Amino acid sequence: MMNKKKFSAIFLMLGLLFLVIGLSTNNTIYTWISIVFVLLSLVLGGRWMRPRRK
């Protein structure tokens, strides 16, 4: 079974790929899909949700 870091990286790459496709073809559906993938990547990565160490 894959861990969350690998899923986070995969979703980030898919998000960037769909963003490039959406911008190059001027298709807003691909752009929205890319936003969803990037947000999933952030949630699964979880680094931005952890409190900072002092």
Secondary structure in CASP SS format (residue, H / E / C, confidence):
PFRMAT SS
TARGET T0000
AUTHOR 0000-0000-0000
METHOD secondary structure of the structure
MODEL  1
M C 1.00
M C 1.00
N C 1.00
K H 1.00
K H 1.00
K H 1.00
F H 1.00
S H 1.00
A H 1.00
I H 1.00
F H 1.00
L H 1.00
M H 1.00
L H 1.00
G H 1.00
L H 1.00
L H 1.00
F H 1.00
L H 1.00
V H 1.00
I H 1.00
G H 1.00
L H 1.00
S H 1.00
T H 1.00
N C 1.00
N C 1.00
T H 1.00
I H 1.00
Y H 1.00
T H 1.00
W H 1.00
I H 1.00
S H 1.00
I H 1.00
V H 1.00
F H 1.00
V H 1.00
L H 1.00
L H 1.00
S H 1.00
L H 1.00
V H 1.00
L H 1.00
G H 1.00
G C 1.00
R C 1.00
W C 1.00
M C 1.00
R C 1.00
P C 1.00
R C 1.00
R C 1.00
K C 1.00
END
